[in-house]
Amino acid sequence: MGLSISAVLLFTIIVVLLVRKSGLKVLHAIVCVLLGFYLAGSNMAPAIDDFSTGLSDMISDISF
């Protein structure tokens, strides 16, 4: 059985858990979101997309 979850949803859950449990300040989380927003519009976006696609393909190929 395969489970597919959006990376945005996964990262949102991780940030919420870090804010609530690990002491991540809300301002720090906002800065991280803004960094991601500006990285998505930069020249590095295709390289980051290729890396994350390759990483997710590698993880999905792992069989238990």
FIKEMAR-305708 format. One record per residue: residue in one letter; residue number from 1; x, y, z of N, C-alpha, C in turn. Coordinates in steps of 0.05 Angstrom, whole numbers, plus 5000, padded with zeros to 4 digits. Atoms other than C-alpha are relative to their C-alpha. Example, Ala and Ser with C-alpha at 12.3 -4.5 7.8 and 13.67 -1.06 7.14 Angstrom:
REM residues 2
<site><code>a</code><pos>1</pos><n_px>5018</n_px><n_py>4976</n_py><n_pz>5000</n_pz><ca_px>5246</ca_px><ca_py>4910</ca_py><ca_pz>5156</ca_pz><c_px>5018</c_px><c_py>5024</c_py><c_pz>5000</c_pz></site>
<site><code>s</code><pos>2</pos><n_px>4984</n_px><n_py>4976</n_py><n_pz>4999</n_pz><ca_px>5273</ca_px><ca_py>4979</ca_py><ca_pz>5143</ca_pz><c_px>4985</c_px><c_py>5022</c_py><c_pz>5014</c_pz></site>
REM end
This chain:
REM residues 64
<site><code>m</code><pos>1</pos><n_px>5017</n_px><n_py>4976</n_py><n_pz>5000</n_pz><ca_px>5000</ca_px><ca_py>5000</ca_py><ca_pz>5000</ca_pz><c_px>5018</c_px><c_py>5025</c_py><c_pz>5000</c_pz></site>
<site><code>g</code><pos>2</pos><n_px>4984</n_px><n_py>4976</n_py><n_pz>5002</n_pz><ca_px>5029</ca_px><ca_py>5067</ca_py><ca_pz>4980</ca_pz><c_px>4985</c_px><c_py>5023</c_py><c_pz>5013</c_pz></site>
<site><code>l</code><pos>3</pos><n_px>5012</n_px><n_py>4976</n_py><n_pz>4987</n_pz><ca_px>5018</ca_px><ca_py>5131</ca_py><ca_pz>5019</ca_pz><c_px>5013</c_px><c_py>5024</c_py><c_pz>4988</c_pz></site>
<site><code>s</code><pos>4</pos><n_px>4990</n_px><n_py>4976</n_py><n_pz>5013</n_pz><ca_px>5025</ca_px><ca_py>5197</ca_py><ca_pz>4984</ca_pz><c_px>4990</c_px><c_py>5024</c_py><c_pz>5017</c_pz></site>
<site><code>i</code><pos>5</pos><n_px>5006</n_px><n_py>4976</n_py><n_pz>4984</n_pz><ca_px>5028</ca_px><ca_py>5262</ca_py><ca_pz>5023</ca_pz><c_px>5015</c_px><c_py>5024</c_py><c_pz>4988</c_pz></site>
<site><code>s</code><pos>6</pos><n_px>4988</n_px><n_py>4976</n_py><n_pz>5012</n_pz><ca_px>5042</ca_px><ca_py>5332</ca_py><ca_pz>4998</ca_pz><c_px>5024</c_px><c_py>5009</c_py><c_pz>5018</c_pz></site>
<site><code>a</code><pos>7</pos><n_px>4977</n_px><n_py>4990</n_py><n_pz>4985</n_pz><ca_px>5110</ca_px><ca_py>5360</ca_py><ca_pz>5018</ca_pz><c_px>4993</c_px><c_py>5025</c_py><c_pz>5015</c_pz></site>
<site><code>v</code><pos>8</pos><n_px>5009</n_px><n_py>4975</n_py><n_pz>4985</n_pz><ca_px>5076</ca_px><ca_py>5426</ca_py><ca_pz>5037</ca_pz><c_px>4986</c_px><c_py>4992</c_py><c_pz>5025</c_pz></site>
<site><code>l</code><pos>9</pos><n_px>5015</n_px><n_py>5008</n_py><n_pz>4976</n_pz><ca_px>5030</ca_px><ca_py>5390</ca_py><ca_pz>5085</ca_pz><c_px>5019</c_px><c_py>4987</c_py><c_pz>5020</c_pz></site>
<site><code>l</code><pos>10</pos><n_px>4980</n_px><n_py>5012</n_py><n_pz>4982</n_pz><ca_px>5088</ca_px><ca_py>5349</ca_py><ca_pz>5113</ca_pz><c_px>5016</c_px><c_py>5021</c_py><c_pz>5015</c_pz></site>
<site><code>f</code><pos>11</pos><n_px>4984</n_px><n_py>4980</n_py><n_pz>4988</n_pz><ca_px>5131</ca_px><ca_py>5410</ca_py><ca_pz>5125</ca_pz><c_px>4984</c_px><c_py>5018</c_py><c_pz>5019</c_pz></site>
<site><code>t</code><pos>12</pos><n_px>5018</n_px><n_py>4985</n_py><n_pz>4982</n_pz><ca_px>5072</ca_px><ca_py>5448</ca_py><ca_pz>5155</ca_pz><c_px>4996</c_px><c_py>4986</c_py><c_pz>5026</c_pz></site>
<site><code>i</code><pos>13</pos><n_px>5003</n_px><n_py>5015</n_py><n_pz>4975</n_pz><ca_px>5061</ca_px><ca_py>5393</ca_py><ca_pz>5205</ca_pz><c_px>5026</c_px><c_py>5000</c_py><c_pz>5016</c_pz></site>
<site><code>i</code><pos>14</pos><n_px>4974</n_px><n_py>5000</n_py><n_pz>4986</n_pz><ca_px>5135</ca_px><ca_py>5391</ca_py><ca_pz>5222</ca_pz><c_px>5004</c_px><c_py>5027</c_py><c_pz>5014</c_pz></site>
<site><code>v</code><pos>15</pos><n_px>4997</n_px><n_py>4973</n_py><n_pz>4989</n_pz><ca_px>5137</ca_px><ca_py>5467</ca_py><ca_pz>5233</ca_pz><c_px>4981</c_px><c_py>5004</c_py><c_pz>5024</c_pz></site>
<site><code>v</code><pos>16</pos><n_px>5020</n_px><n_py>4997</n_py><n_pz>4977</n_pz><ca_px>5074</ca_px><ca_py>5465</ca_py><ca_pz>5277</ca_pz><c_px>5010</c_px><c_py>4984</c_py><c_pz>5024</c_pz></site>
<site><code>l</code><pos>17</pos><n_px>4990</n_px><n_py>5016</n_py><n_pz>4977</n_pz><ca_px>5104</ca_px><ca_py>5409</ca_py><ca_pz>5319</ca_pz><c_px>5025</c_px><c_py>5013</c_py><c_pz>5012</c_pz></site>
<site><code>l</code><pos>18</pos><n_px>4976</n_px><n_py>4986</n_py><n_pz>4989</n_pz><ca_px>5170</ca_px><ca_py>5447</ca_py><ca_pz>5326</ca_pz><c_px>4993</c_px><c_py>5025</c_py><c_pz>5016</c_pz></site>
<site><code>v</code><pos>19</pos><n_px>5009</n_px><n_py>4976</n_py><n_pz>4985</n_pz><ca_px>5134</ca_px><ca_py>5510</ca_py><ca_pz>5347</ca_pz><c_px>4988</c_px><c_py>4992</c_py><c_pz>5027</c_pz></site>
<site><code>r</code><pos>20</pos><n_px>5014</n_px><n_py>5008</n_py><n_pz>4975</n_pz><ca_px>5092</ca_px><ca_py>5473</ca_py><ca_pz>5399</ca_pz><c_px>5018</c_px><c_py>4985</c_py><c_pz>5019</c_pz></site>
<site><code>k</code><pos>21</pos><n_px>4986</n_px><n_py>5018</n_py><n_pz>4982</n_pz><ca_px>5141</ca_px><ca_py>5422</ca_py><ca_pz>5427</ca_pz><c_px>5030</c_px><c_py>5007</c_py><c_pz>5004</c_pz></site>
<site><code>s</code><pos>22</pos><n_px>4971</n_px><n_py>4997</n_py><n_pz>4998</n_pz><ca_px>5213</ca_px><ca_py>5443</ca_py><ca_pz>5412</ca_pz><c_px>5009</c_px><c_py>5028</c_py><c_pz>5005</c_pz></site>
<site><code>g</code><pos>23</pos><n_px>4993</n_px><n_py>4973</n_py><n_pz>4993</n_pz><ca_px>5211</ca_px><ca_py>5516</ca_py><ca_pz>5428</ca_pz><c_px>5008</c_px><c_py>5018</c_py><c_pz>4976</c_pz></site>
<site><code>l</code><pos>24</pos><n_px>4995</n_px><n_py>4983</n_py><n_pz>5023</n_pz><ca_px>5216</ca_px><ca_py>5543</ca_py><ca_pz>5357</ca_pz><c_px>4981</c_px><c_py>5024</c_py><c_pz>5002</c_pz></site>
<site><code>k</code><pos>25</pos><n_px>5016</n_px><n_py>4975</n_py><n_pz>4998</n_pz><ca_px>5192</ca_px><ca_py>5615</ca_py><ca_pz>5359</ca_pz><c_px>4984</c_px><c_py>5004</c_py><c_pz>4975</c_pz></site>
<site><code>v</code><pos>26</pos><n_px>5017</n_px><n_py>4995</n_py><n_pz>5023</n_pz><ca_px>5136</ca_px><ca_py>5636</ca_py><ca_pz>5313</ca_pz><c_px>5014</c_px><c_py>5018</c_py><c_pz>4981</c_pz></site>
<site><code>l</code><pos>27</pos><n_px>4985</n_px><n_py>4983</n_py><n_pz>5018</n_pz><ca_px>5180</ca_px><ca_py>5691</ca_py><ca_pz>5285</ca_pz><c_px>5021</c_px><c_py>4985</c_py><c_pz>4984</c_pz></site>
<site><code>h</code><pos>28</pos><n_px>4981</n_px><n_py>5017</n_py><n_pz>5015</n_pz><ca_px>5233</ca_px><ca_py>5639</ca_py><ca_pz>5266</ca_pz><c_px>4985</c_px><c_py>4984</c_py><c_pz>4979</c_pz></site>
<site><code>a</code><pos>29</pos><n_px>5015</n_px><n_py>5015</n_py><n_pz>5020</n_pz><ca_px>5180</ca_px><ca_py>5598</ca_py><ca_pz>5231</ca_pz><c_px>4991</c_px><c_py>5018</c_py><c_pz>4977</c_pz></site>
<site><code>i</code><pos>30</pos><n_px>5007</n_px><n_py>4981</n_py><n_pz>5021</n_pz><ca_px>5157</ca_px><ca_py>5659</ca_py><ca_pz>5193</ca_pz><c_px>5024</c_px><c_py>5006</c_py><c_pz>4982</c_pz></site>
<site><code>v</code><pos>31</pos><n_px>4976</n_px><n_py>4995</n_py><n_pz>5016</n_pz><ca_px>5228</ca_px><ca_py>5673</ca_py><ca_pz>5171</ca_pz><c_px>5006</c_px><c_py>4976</c_py><c_pz>4982</c_pz></site>
<site><code>c</code><pos>32</pos><n_px>4996</n_px><n_py>5024</n_py><n_pz>5016</n_pz><ca_px>5234</ca_px><ca_py>5601</ca_py><ca_pz>5147</ca_pz><c_px>4981</c_px><c_py>4999</c_py><c_pz>4977</c_pz></site>
<site><code>v</code><pos>33</pos><n_px>5020</n_px><n_py>4999</n_py><n_pz>5021</n_pz><ca_px>5170</ca_px><ca_py>5608</ca_py><ca_pz>5107</ca_pz><c_px>5008</c_px><c_py>5020</c_py><c_pz>4979</c_pz></site>
<site><code>l</code><pos>34</pos><n_px>4991</n_px><n_py>4979</n_py><n_pz>5019</n_pz><ca_px>5195</ca_px><ca_py>5673</ca_py><ca_pz>5075</ca_pz><c_px>5024</c_px><c_py>4991</c_py><c_pz>4985</c_pz></site>
<site><code>l</code><pos>35</pos><n_px>4977</n_px><n_py>5011</n_py><n_pz>5015</n_pz><ca_px>5261</ca_px><ca_py>5640</ca_py><ca_pz>5058</ca_pz><c_px>4992</c_px><c_py>4981</c_py><c_pz>4979</c_pz></site>
<site><code>g</code><pos>36</pos><n_px>5010</n_px><n_py>5019</n_py><n_pz>5020</n_pz><ca_px>5225</ca_px><ca_py>5584</ca_py><ca_pz>5023</ca_pz><c_px>4985</c_px><c_py>5014</c_py><c_pz>4977</c_pz></site>
<site><code>f</code><pos>37</pos><n_px>5014</n_px><n_py>4985</n_py><n_pz>5020</n_pz><ca_px>5181</ca_px><ca_py>5633</ca_py><ca_pz>4987</ca_pz><c_px>5019</c_px><c_py>5014</c_py><c_pz>4980</c_pz></site>
<site><code>y</code><pos>38</pos><n_px>4981</n_px><n_py>4986</n_py><n_pz>5018</n_pz><ca_px>5240</ca_px><ca_py>5673</ca_py><ca_pz>4960</ca_pz><c_px>5018</c_px><c_py>4980</c_py><c_pz>4986</c_pz></site>
<site><code>l</code><pos>39</pos><n_px>4984</n_px><n_py>5020</n_py><n_pz>5014</n_pz><ca_px>5280</ca_px><ca_py>5610</ca_py><ca_pz>4944</ca_pz><c_px>4984</c_px><c_py>4989</c_py><c_pz>4976</c_pz></site>
<site><code>a</code><pos>40</pos><n_px>5016</n_px><n_py>5011</n_py><n_pz>5022</n_pz><ca_px>5222</ca_px><ca_py>5586</ca_py><ca_pz>4901</ca_pz><c_px>5000</c_px><c_py>5018</c_py><c_pz>4976</c_pz></site>
<site><code>g</code><pos>41</pos><n_px>5000</n_px><n_py>4981</n_py><n_pz>5022</n_pz><ca_px>5227</ca_px><ca_py>5649</ca_py><ca_pz>4859</ca_pz><c_px>5028</c_px><c_py>5006</c_py><c_pz>4990</c_pz></site>
<site><code>s</code><pos>42</pos><n_px>4972</n_px><n_py>4994</n_py><n_pz>5007</n_pz><ca_px>5303</ca_px><ca_py>5647</ca_py><ca_pz>4853</ca_pz><c_px>5009</c_px><c_py>4982</c_py><c_pz>4977</c_pz></site>
<site><code>n</code><pos>43</pos><n_px>4988</n_px><n_py>5017</n_py><n_pz>5021</n_pz><ca_px>5349</ca_px><ca_py>5616</ca_py><ca_pz>4801</ca_pz><c_px>5007</c_px><c_py>4972</c_py><c_pz>5010</c_pz></site>
<site><code>m</code><pos>44</pos><n_px>4994</n_px><n_py>5026</n_py><n_pz>4988</n_pz><ca_px>5362</ca_px><ca_py>5559</ca_py><ca_pz>4849</ca_pz><c_px>4976</c_px><c_py>4981</c_py><c_pz>5001</c_pz></site>
<site><code>a</code><pos>45</pos><n_px>5025</n_px><n_py>5016</n_py><n_pz>4997</n_pz><ca_px>5289</ca_px><ca_py>5534</ca_py><ca_pz>4847</ca_pz><c_px>5001</c_px><c_py>4975</c_py><c_pz>4983</c_pz></site>
<site><code>p</code><pos>46</pos><n_px>4999</n_px><n_py>5025</n_py><n_pz>5015</n_pz><ca_px>5300</ca_px><ca_py>5484</ca_py><ca_pz>4790</ca_pz><c_px>5018</c_px><c_py>4979</c_py><c_pz>5012</c_pz></site>
<site><code>a</code><pos>47</pos><n_px>4981</n_px><n_py>5019</n_py><n_pz>4987</n_pz><ca_px>5360</ca_px><ca_py>5453</ca_py><ca_pz>4825</ca_pz><c_px>4988</c_px><c_py>4988</c_py><c_pz>5025</c_pz></site>
<site><code>i</code><pos>48</pos><n_px>5013</n_px><n_py>5009</n_py><n_pz>4975</n_pz><ca_px>5322</ca_px><ca_py>5448</ca_py><ca_pz>4891</ca_pz><c_px>4978</c_px><c_py>4981</c_py><c_pz>4993</c_pz></site>
<site><code>d</code><pos>49</pos><n_px>5021</n_px><n_py>5018</n_py><n_pz>5009</n_pz><ca_px>5263</ca_px><ca_py>5417</ca_py><ca_pz>4854</ca_pz><c_px>5010</c_px><c_py>4973</c_py><c_pz>4991</c_pz></site>
<site><code>d</code><pos>50</pos><n_px>4988</n_px><n_py>5025</n_py><n_pz>5010</n_pz><ca_px>5307</ca_px><ca_py>5366</ca_py><ca_pz>4819</ca_pz><c_px>5010</c_px><c_py>4983</c_py><c_pz>5023</c_pz></site>
<site><code>f</code><pos>51</pos><n_px>4990</n_px><n_py>5014</n_py><n_pz>4977</n_pz><ca_px>5340</ca_px><ca_py>5348</ca_py><ca_pz>4885</ca_pz><c_px>4978</c_px><c_py>4987</c_py><c_pz>5016</c_pz></site>
<site><code>s</code><pos>52</pos><n_px>5022</n_px><n_py>5011</n_py><n_pz>4984</n_pz><ca_px>5274</ca_px><ca_py>5339</ca_py><ca_pz>4922</ca_pz><c_px>4985</c_px><c_py>4978</c_py><c_pz>4985</c_pz></site>
<site><code>t</code><pos>53</pos><n_px>5013</n_px><n_py>5021</n_py><n_pz>5016</n_pz><ca_px>5244</ca_px><ca_py>5299</ca_py><ca_pz>4865</ca_pz><c_px>5017</c_px><c_py>4975</c_py><c_pz>5000</c_pz></site>
<site><code>g</code><pos>54</pos><n_px>4983</n_px><n_py>5024</n_py><n_pz>4999</n_pz><ca_px>5305</ca_px><ca_py>5253</ca_py><ca_pz>4863</ca_pz><c_px>5000</c_px><c_py>4987</c_py><c_pz>5028</c_pz></site>
<site><code>l</code><pos>55</pos><n_px>5001</n_px><n_py>5011</n_py><n_pz>4973</n_pz><ca_px>5303</ca_px><ca_py>5245</ca_py><ca_pz>4939</ca_pz><c_px>4974</c_px><c_py>4985</c_py><c_pz>5005</c_pz></site>
<site><code>s</code><pos>56</pos><n_px>5026</n_px><n_py>5014</n_py><n_pz>4996</n_pz><ca_px>5229</ca_px><ca_py>5227</ca_py><ca_pz>4939</ca_pz><c_px>4999</c_px><c_py>4975</c_py><c_pz>4983</c_pz></site>
<site><code>d</code><pos>57</pos><n_px>4999</n_px><n_py>5025</n_py><n_pz>5016</n_pz><ca_px>5240</ca_px><ca_py>5178</ca_py><ca_pz>4882</ca_pz><c_px>5017</c_px><c_py>4979</c_py><c_pz>5013</c_pz></site>
<site><code>m</code><pos>58</pos><n_px>4983</n_px><n_py>5019</n_py><n_pz>4987</n_pz><ca_px>5297</ca_px><ca_py>5146</ca_py><ca_pz>4920</ca_pz><c_px>4986</c_px><c_py>4987</c_py><c_pz>5024</c_pz></site>
<site><code>i</code><pos>59</pos><n_px>5015</n_px><n_py>5010</n_py><n_pz>4976</n_pz><ca_px>5254</ca_px><ca_py>5140</ca_py><ca_pz>4983</ca_pz><c_px>4977</c_px><c_py>4981</c_py><c_pz>4991</c_pz></site>
<site><code>s</code><pos>60</pos><n_px>5023</n_px><n_py>5016</n_py><n_pz>5009</n_pz><ca_px>5195</ca_px><ca_py>5112</ca_py><ca_pz>4944</ca_pz><c_px>5009</c_px><c_py>4973</c_py><c_pz>4989</c_pz></site>
<site><code>d</code><pos>61</pos><n_px>4989</n_px><n_py>5025</n_py><n_pz>5011</n_pz><ca_px>5240</ca_px><ca_py>5058</ca_py><ca_pz>4913</ca_pz><c_px>5008</c_px><c_py>4980</c_py><c_pz>5022</c_pz></site>
<site><code>i</code><pos>62</pos><n_px>4992</n_px><n_py>5018</n_py><n_pz>4978</n_pz><ca_px>5258</ca_px><ca_py>5030</ca_py><ca_pz>4982</ca_pz><c_px>4977</c_px><c_py>4981</c_py><c_pz>5005</c_pz></site>
<site><code>s</code><pos>63</pos><n_px>5021</n_px><n_py>5021</n_py><n_pz>4994</n_pz><ca_px>5221</ca_px><ca_py>4965</ca_py><ca_pz>4994</ca_pz><c_px>5007</c_px><c_py>4987</c_py><c_pz>5027</c_pz></site>
<site><code>f</code><pos>64</pos><n_px>4995</n_px><n_py>5011</n_py><n_pz>4973</n_pz><ca_px>5213</ca_px><ca_py>4935</ca_py><ca_pz>5063</ca_pz><c_px>4992</c_px><c_py>4971</c_py><c_pz>5000</c_pz></site>
REM end
